[in-house]
Amino acid sequence: MRPDEIERLFVAPDGAYHFARWGRPIVPVVFGVTDATLGAVKGAIEAMVALAGHQMAETDPELGANLMIFFFRDWEELLEVPNLDRLVEGLGPLVARLTGQGADNYRQFRFDGTGAIRACFSFVRMGGALADLPADVLALNEAARMILCWSDRAFAGQPPLARAIGAAVLRPEIADVIRAAYAPVLPSAATDPAHALRLAARLSR
């Protein structure tokens, strides 16, 4: 990918560049799925973490679990989850806004003092276009979207996944960006668009 293409993956709607990767081991917990789907989701997360060269752990010393993924049928269901309003700021207005938009998914990241990701809350409404997707596709899609703090518009034109021999796979160019993003020589967070040049340089190695 060209530097300008990489830059667009991390440019917010206000035009600001905002890159962040996880700064601590990932500890996932998944709600609202069957045991079979749970296995698919956790397997996809493990594969994505391995691709990035990052780590997972059994528990997070601060939060217990720092990656929470919720699957549900209606946004209003989130208002009934005990104590979720303590984890997600402005939960009521957020649910109203996402319901009005007919949104299928939403992610809220938290960051540490360095700007690195310290937690992610991911919400997936199993309706509309997502209702008939196979579990492995949903799982890989979620794993790809949580591993970095992408722009809201990063995958507006093209999703992070592709089909190969009938199976869902991560697009090779996106996989390359993820691997480059977790290079130890690069920072865990960046707001200077020149960071995209450093990512592009890693892709050619």
N, C-alpha and C positions, 0 to 999 in steps of 0.2 A: 504494500500500500504506500502511496505517496504521503509525505508529511502533512499536506493539507487535508487528505482523507482521514488520516489518524486524528488530526486536530478536531475535525468535526465530530468525532466520536465522544469528545469530552467538553464540548462547548455548550453551555447552558443557554436557555432561551434569551437571557439578557446579554448574550455575547461574551460572557466571561468564561475563561478556560478553567475547568475544575477537574483535576485528576486525583483519584485516591484508590489505593489498594488496601487490603487488610493488613493491619499492623500487629495482629495477634492470631493465635491458632483459632480456627473456626470450630464452633460447637453448635451443631444444628439440632433443632427440634421441629417436628412437623405435626400439624393438627388437621383433622378432618379428612383423613384418607384411610383406605383399607390397608391391611398388612402388606398386600402385594404391591400397592402403589408406594407405600412407605419405603419398601426395599428399593424400588426404582429411584425414588427421590434421593435417598441417602447414597445409593450407588453412583448416581450422577454427580452429586456433590463431591464425593470422594475422588472420582475421576477428574473433575475440574480442578480440585485442589492439587492433585498430583501433576496435572498439566502445568499449573502455575509454579510448581516447585514450592508450594506453601505447606502449611501443616494443619492438622486437625487435632482436637483434644477431647477428653471425656467431659471436662467441665471448664467453665470460665470463672476465674476467681472473683470477678466483680459481678457478673450477671447470671452465672450458672450456665445458661445457653445464650449465645450471642447472635445466632441466626435463627429466627423464628419464621416459619412459613405456614400460612393459614390457607386452607382450601375450603370453599363454602359456595352456597348457591345464591345467596342474596347479601348485599352489603349490610343490610340491617342486622344480620346475624352477629356482626362484630360487636354491636352494642350490648349483646348479652354475654360476651366473654368476660368472666370475672377479672377485674383489675387491669384489663387491657387499656383502659383510659389512662392508667398511670404510666404505661409504657409508651403509648402513642399520644403525643400532645395534640389537643384539639380533635379528639376522635369523633365527637358528634358532628361538628361542621364538616369534617373530612368525609365521613360516610355520606352526608347529604350531598356534598359536591360530586363525589364519585358516582353516586346513584343517578344524579342529574345528568352526568356525562355519559352514562351507560358504559363505564369503564370495566375492562376485564381484569386488570391487574394494577397494582400500585406497590411501590417500594419506598421505605423510609430508612435512610441511613443515619447512623450516629458516628461521630468522629472523636478521636482523642486529641490531646494537646498538640500533636504534631500534624494533625489533619488526616491521619490514616483512619481507615474504617475500624470501628470498635464494635459495631453492632448493625444488624440489618433486620428489619421487619418487612416481610414480603406477603402480599395478599393476592390471592388468585380466585376470581369469581368463576365458578364452573358453569358458565352459561354462554349463550351466543356462540361465537366462533370457537371457543375453547371446549365446549360441551362434548364434542365427538373426537377430540384429539386422544391418541393413545397415551398411556401413562409414561412411556419412555420419552416421548416427545415433550410432554409437559415438564418432566423431570429435568431433562437436559436444558430446556429453555430457561427454567428457573435457575439452574446452576450457572449458566452462562451470564445471566443478568445480575447475579449477586456477587460475582467474583471481583468485579470492579465497579466503581461508581460511574457508570456511563451517562452520557447526556440523555435527557428525556427523548431526544429526537435521533439518537444513535441508530436505532433500528426501525425508524418510521418507514423507510423505503424498502428495506430488505431485512428480514429477521436474521438472528445470529445463526440459525440452523439451515441445513440443506438436506436433500435426500440423496443417499448413495446406496445403490443396490437394495432399494426398498427400505432402508433404515435411516433414521434421523442421525445426522452427524453435525458437528460444529463446523461452520465454514472455515476453511484452512487459513484465510487471511485474518479472521477473528482469533483463531487459536494462536497464530503467530503474535498478534498484539498482546494477548494475555501472557504468553511466555515472556515476551520482552518486558512487559510492565512489572513483572516480579523479579527482574534481574537485580541482584544485590547491590550493584553499583548505582542504581537509580533510586530516587527518593520515593517514599511511601505516599507522598502527596505533592502536588504542584499546581500553581496557578498561572505560571508563565507559559504561553503558547510554545515557547522554544523547547519545552519538554517534549512536544510531539516530534521534534527533529531528533532528539535523543532516542526516542522509541523507534523511529524510522531507521536510525543507524544500527540499532540492535537487530532489526529484521534482516539486514543484509549479511549477518554473520552466520 
